[in-house]
């Protein structure tokens, strides 16, 4: 049996036990793990630091998650689900009416920056998950998470009104170019902010992002729009 299968079997069995413990204790453990994995590459992240921060024994941590990889997988799921739910709740998609892609992605980017301001550790975890050199089973997990995030983004692309685009523009290529820029804006903030940024800096970043979207709107939309 492969290491991936071993990890999957162990974590499936132990996650149920973790989810049955008191909510306050669950949050304490997850917060300690989030701080360690968000601030360190996977290989350097210490389970000793996690159990010290959570106030539990290492044996109990492994009882809940199987091993370090199991904990990391659970944490990724936990953060991704919470983030995606919040993100989609703040996007105004109207299925019966094609939307202005730039307005929607600007709204999405502004929310992501807001979420970054409020939840910098979660944002850092995502960035490290993509950039880290991970064991194969964890790399596969990260790829699944990225795929799930892009599936949500597909809903935005599907609603784009092609009639707004300049002649000959491919909406998927346009959407992807805009997506890369919006991701770049957010990732630059995550990479440069050390802990928390103040509201005036947040408002400046939002204003800069708005100018990027205005520029792209002028590039890709018909002039009368």
C-alpha positions in Angstrom: 0.0 0.0 0.0 1.3 3.5 -0.9 2.0 6.2 1.6 -0.9 8.2 0.0 -3.3 5.3 0.7 -1.9 4.9 4.3 -2.4 8.6 5.0 -5.9 8.7 3.4 -7.0 5.6 5.4 -5.6 6.9 8.7 -7.0 10.4 8.3 -10.5 9.3 7.3 -10.6 7.2 10.4 -9.3 9.9 12.8 -11.0 13.0 11.5 -14.4 11.8 12.9 -12.9 11.7 16.4 -11.5 15.2 16.0 -14.8 16.6 14.9 -16.6 15.2 17.9 -14.5 17.1 20.4 -15.6 20.5 21.9 -15.7 23.4 19.5 -13.3 25.5 21.6 -10.7 22.8 21.6 -11.0 22.2 17.8 -10.5 25.9 17.1 -7.5 26.0 19.4 -5.8 23.1 17.6 -6.7 24.5 14.2 -5.4 28.0 15.0 -2.1 26.6 16.3 -1.7 24.5 13.1 -2.7 27.5 10.9 -0.1 29.7 12.6 2.7 27.1 12.1 1.9 26.1 8.5 1.2 29.7 7.4 4.5 31.0 8.7 6.7 28.1 7.7 7.2 25.9 4.7 5.7 22.4 5.2 9.1 20.7 5.8 10.1 23.2 8.5 6.7 23.3 10.2 6.9 21.8 13.6 4.3 19.5 15.2 6.0 20.3 18.5 5.2 23.9 18.1 1.6 23.1 17.1 1.0 20.9 20.2 2.6 23.5 22.5 0.4 26.2 21.0 -2.7 24.0 21.2 -2.0 22.8 24.7 -2.3 19.1 23.8 0.1 16.1 23.6 1.7 15.0 20.3 0.1 11.6 20.8 -3.4 13.2 20.9 -2.6 15.3 17.8 -1.7 12.2 15.8 -4.7 10.3 17.3 -6.9 13.0 15.7 -5.1 13.4 12.3 -2.9 10.3 11.8 0.3 12.2 11.0 1.6 15.6 10.0 0.3 15.2 6.4 -3.2 14.3 7.7 -3.3 17.5 9.8 -2.2 19.5 6.8 -4.8 18.0 4.5 -7.6 18.6 7.1 -6.4 22.2 7.6 -6.4 22.9 3.8 -10.0 21.6 3.5 -11.1 23.6 6.5 -9.6 26.9 5.3 -10.7 26.4 1.7 -14.3 25.6 2.5 -14.6 28.6 4.8 -12.9 30.9 2.3 -14.8 29.7 -0.8 -18.2 29.9 1.0 -17.4 33.5 2.1 -16.1 34.4 -1.4 -19.1 33.1 -3.3 -21.5 34.7 -0.8 -20.0 38.1 -1.7 -20.2 37.7 -5.5 -23.3 39.0 -7.1 -24.0 36.4 -9.9 -27.4 36.8 -11.6 -27.8 33.6 -13.8 -30.5 35.1 -16.0 -28.5 38.2 -16.8 -25.0 38.2 -18.3 -22.6 40.1 -16.1 -19.8 42.6 -16.5 -16.8 40.4 -15.9 -14.6 43.3 -14.8 -17.1 44.5 -12.2 -17.5 41.0 -10.8 -13.8 40.3 -10.6 -13.1 43.7 -9.2 -15.7 42.9 -6.5 -14.1 39.5 -6.0 -10.6 41.0 -5.7 -11.8 43.6 -3.3 -13.3 40.9 -1.1 -10.1 38.8 -1.3 -8.1 41.8 -0.2 -10.6 42.4 2.6 -10.3 38.8 3.6 -6.5 39.1 3.5 -6.7 42.0 5.8 -8.8 40.1 8.3 -7.4 36.6 7.7 -3.8 37.0 6.7 -2.7 33.6 8.1 -5.3 31.8 5.9 -4.2 33.7 2.9 -0.5 32.9 3.6 -1.4 29.2 4.0 -2.8 29.2 0.4 0.3 30.9 -1.0 2.7 28.5 0.7 0.6 25.5 -0.3 1.0 26.4 -4.0 4.7 27.4 -3.7 5.9 24.7 -1.4 7.8 21.6 -2.4 5.4 19.0 -0.9 5.3 15.2 -0.7 3.4 13.7 -3.7 0.2 13.0 -1.7 0.0 16.6 -0.5 0.9 18.1 -3.9 -2.1 16.1 -5.2 -4.3 17.5 -2.5 -3.2 21.1 -3.2 -3.9 20.6 -6.9 -7.4 19.4 -6.0 -8.0 22.5 -4.0 -6.8 24.8 -6.8 -9.1 22.9 -9.1 -12.0 23.4 -6.8 -11.3 27.1 -6.6 -11.2 27.4 -10.3 -14.5 25.5 -10.6 -16.1 28.3 -8.6 -14.4 30.8 -10.9 -16.0 29.0 -13.9 -19.3 30.3 -12.8 -18.1 33.8 -13.3 -16.7 33.1 -16.7 -19.9 31.4 -17.9 -21.9 34.5 -17.0 -19.7 36.9 -19.0 -21.5 38.8 -21.7 -19.5 38.3 -24.9 -21.3 41.1 -26.6 -19.4 43.6 -24.4 -16.0 42.4 -25.8 -14.1 43.8 -28.7 -14.4 41.9 -32.0 -12.4 38.7 -32.0 -11.8 38.6 -28.3 -12.0 35.1 -26.8 -13.9 35.4 -23.5 -12.0 32.5 -21.8 -8.6 34.1 -22.6 -9.8 37.5 -21.5 -11.1 36.0 -18.3 -7.9 34.1 -17.6 -5.8 37.2 -18.2 -8.0 39.2 -15.7 -7.8 36.4 -13.2 -4.0 36.3 -13.3 -3.9 40.1 -12.7 -6.4 39.9 -9.8 -4.5 37.0 -8.3 -1.3 38.9 -8.7 -2.7 41.9 -6.9 -3.8 39.8 -3.9 -0.6 37.7 -3.8 1.6 40.8 -3.9 -0.2 42.1 -0.8 0.2 38.8 1.0 3.9 38.6 0.2 4.6 42.2 1.4 2.5 42.6 4.5 4.1 41.2 7.6 1.1 40.9 9.9 -1.8 43.2 9.5 -2.4 46.3 7.4 -4.4 49.3 8.4 -7.6 50.5 6.8 -6.0 53.5 5.0 -3.5 51.1 3.3 -6.3 48.7 2.5 -8.2 51.6 0.8 -5.1 52.6 -1.2 -4.7 49.0 -2.4 -8.4 48.8 -3.4 -8.0 52.1 -5.3 -4.9 50.8 -7.2 -6.8 47.6 -8.0 -9.7 49.6 -9.4 -7.4 51.5 -11.8 -6.0 48.1 -13.1 -9.6 46.9 -13.8 -10.5 50.2 -15.5 -7.4 49.8 -17.7 -8.4 46.2 -18.6 -12.0 47.3 -19.3 -10.6 49.9 -21.8 -8.4 47.2 -23.4 -11.0 44.4 -23.8 -14.4 46.1 -24.1 -15.9 47.8 -27.1 -15.2 51.5 -26.9 -18.9 52.5 -26.5 -18.9 50.4 -23.3 
